[in-house]
Amino acid sequence: MMTFRTPRTRYLKTPFSKQAASQYGHIAIIARDLPGLARTPFGSLLAKRLKAQNVTVRAGTSFTTEAPDDAGTTLAVGFADDTLSPFALLEMSRKLTQFKDGVSKAALLVGGLAGDAQRHALDALVSCVYARAPLPRFQAKNRTETLTAIDVYGGEKNRAELLAGAHGNHLARALSVLPGNYLTPRLYVKHIKKLASQWGWRFQFIDEKRLATLGAGAFLAVTQTEAVGSGIVHLRYRPKKATKAPVALVGKGICFDTGGVNIKPARHMFGMHEDMGGSAVALGTLLALTELKVPFVVDCYLAIAENAIGPRSYRPNDVVRASNGTTIEIVHTDAEGRMVLADTLSLACQAKPGLVIDYATLTGACVYALSTRMTGVFTNRPALHERLTEAGRKSGERVWPFPLEDDYATELKSDIADIKQCTLEGEADHILAALFLKRFLQHDPTWIHLDLSAGRHKGGLGAIPTDTTGFGVRFSLALLLDPAWTW
């Protein structure tokens, strides 16, 4: 159901010719400018048609037409120069790789670009093709994927990072789109266990009984409605030789979120099967890092649960105790994500990782602040803001840093417990949620929190053609594979 199939990819050093065009149903070209376009086959034809259509040629312009042949081969051309951001390049490339039904083979090429510019353009096109791998669907007549091969003219072979990132992103999206009855906590854990066996990860499942002995009252408050199969999955990738400190990836895995007794209205409950998207991104990142055989230990902790409603549901004004001893006053039962993450972060920190990254579809406040085009990022190391922003720019998964100033935490002061879960006003809730989570870090690791406001964006985002974006895998790879950074 979640098989990732890429078309056969060949990187060719031979120049593309009009004679070769007849074998392709789709040809995508990125040119620097009109002189660059002139160096490609069909360049003069495309220039004439651009002029006839009064298309202004500048960085980011895209244009689609048909070749003058009986097959009706699609010609898609876009323009890119040094002013075009990686995100804009991906957005344009997504348009250039929209294939008609029945296309089985496509060609990707550039004109007037060389060096890094050429590589980035071709990588963008290939990434967008890979992102079109089918996701699970439950329809009597599913659309059949016909594209079986792409030829990349002038690119580099064995782009391992590009393929691994696409694989991890596809896994994150494929899990996220599964309906809640196909991905209950119990079924989700089964999927993960199967993946662990396939990829050689150590697998451990910490069930509710074990969590009770650990004193994980924050997690268990959410699951006390008897959400069968809930618990924390711990996966471990271990390289033959580690040259960097261990990394812990933590993901929110709420398989369905009703809001609890503070129940969501229909408009906001629809789509809540994707509230486990943070755990799917953590899992997809683990898969990509494993494929790349990174030289550091990766522990992945997935908080798998449901926020259901029933006679035993936790309620506002309840007080619960987390595994690190912190008592929490419940304010709103729809702030369940920070509850399950609190105990999961505390558990993840016990192994003293050098870096902790958590992923969660956590707050509406972050969506209000940034829309669904970017994701909010927080860290306990403000000096990392520039590096985080650059990783977002480079990957095309843009992030924006928010502050974690101590005076905000006064809003979480409780008269009866150590801390409030949230406030009823909701003001700056994305910042308050991050400050709440920070309370559960131990041993002072470097910590990065992604509030995945861009986890779903209508019409797709960057390289991704679907509303469900799997945002975070490409960003994480850009960050963790940077040779200049040691955490």
Secondary structure, 3 states (H helix, E strand, C coil): CCCCCCCEEEEECCCCCHHHHHHCCEEEEEECCHHHHHCCCCHHHHHHHHHHCCCCCCCCCEEEEECCCCCCCEEEEEECCCCCCHHHHHHHHHHHCCCCCCCCEEEEEEECCCHHHHHHHHHHHHHHHHCCCCCCCCCCCCCCCCCCEEEEECCCCCCHHHHHHHHHHHHHHHHHCCCCCCCCHHHHHHHHHHHHHHHCCEEEEEEHHHHHHCCCHHHHHHHCCCCCCCEEEEEEECCCCCCCCCEEEEEEEEEEECCCCCCCCHHHHCCHHHHHHHHHHHHHHHHHHHHCCCCCCEEEEEEEEEECCCCCCCCCCCEEECCCCCEEECCCCCCHHHHHHHHHHHHHHCCCCCEEEEEECCCHHHHHHHCCCCEEEEECCHHHHHHHHHHHHHHCCCEEECCCCHHHHHHHCCCCCCEECCCCCCCCHHHHHHHHHHCCCCCCCEEEEEECCCCECCCCECCECCCECCCCHHHHHHHHCCCCCCC
